[in-house]
């Protein structure tokens, strides 16, 4: 694949990020190889991301159910607990209302709500309501030597890291300049905190680590 063809099809501005970084990645002989690796590692991350999103939202949803009942998406008390977002910011309450209008069952609402909704449920706002007494039940293998608040914060930060990675992949942006080993560890740790068996199953079938072993950035 020639650079001229890539520039025509993918745009020069998109490829410039890879061209500027290519000197620090000697394992790639040209921009085409570098770009393809980034596409392949992005695709490979979809499997761990699939598992961590479903596992974490189920853990959080179960905890909400313990507090607000099986029909929690229709609970006025739960609705009032959600933050009032400023204009042009994510509207948690509006999304819940909009989503529950389309479905009759809680499981359908859970699957439809955005990833950021579940991350919000791990903020300090919900510490006393949900996590002070229930984080060990939701994530049985989280750090037993840490406080509930420390575990909540760790999970929130991992979800933020995962959300940013997920969004870059969804928008087909470069991810080679992230700490991808740390991203993968955050995903694995969060699944492990909920269910070690599921974490091991994911690790057995994922292809992220083999692709990561092919890349090493040299120092400028």
Steps between C-alpha positions, in 0.01 A plus 500: 500500500654828391491813713327690219213251496468517879499880493227494236280248681561584867609868480838657558395652832404159640825339389716785626465375858655169398763656276617727780530208744643238262863576590435385858358162390778331300310172481284658229669558168237741368187692590270237347629232739471736796147606411388139451642398837305779667182381326566140603568580867188717505295209369662260747405721793131462415490156664632612843289817474191291432558297814587789729200707393247221548657377824529844660154622403344178630683540832388861532144426388468222757607739775246759384234227507590412861443862600211605275327175403474288186318779311761761587495675159143605583576592862433867575745480790778373274418760235531778758840367608650565157693825448358801321754552225583843365395586143720340232604227744387140520145489634482191722142548611376580152665192356341278762156648433542480124628141514235360734224636276610262226505181707295304750772295668794605715745283308419685179568835666831374642621397154399833344648747748835653400830402654536845659174443689653201680823685568298781659351250744853448639550869586526621858141625475379139538751385760267498799197387302660210315863425572569551869323175583480318168826531308631166626181330381517665158874441457585211735866486396586867528780593740396368845770709666358824360202693631171504314573857392845407369353213301223722364754758385723236343207355306385845391849587374529168316163564335618845394814354345294231326243752377768718341655200325158380386413841355826530307449155350137578415613813312787318326761720664865401562553311825868405460605800711300383801638270770317202355645255752350710778170515309491123470592457869217734604253298295625170639507623860142625483369173357707313759346708778159371398582146383848340471364216284369745241828691508697183431261402220543839335878483539508157336327623185616862459765603245607829654810374677645331192464822302646706784807276505582617147539865589749693708554873491858623496600810693532823299 
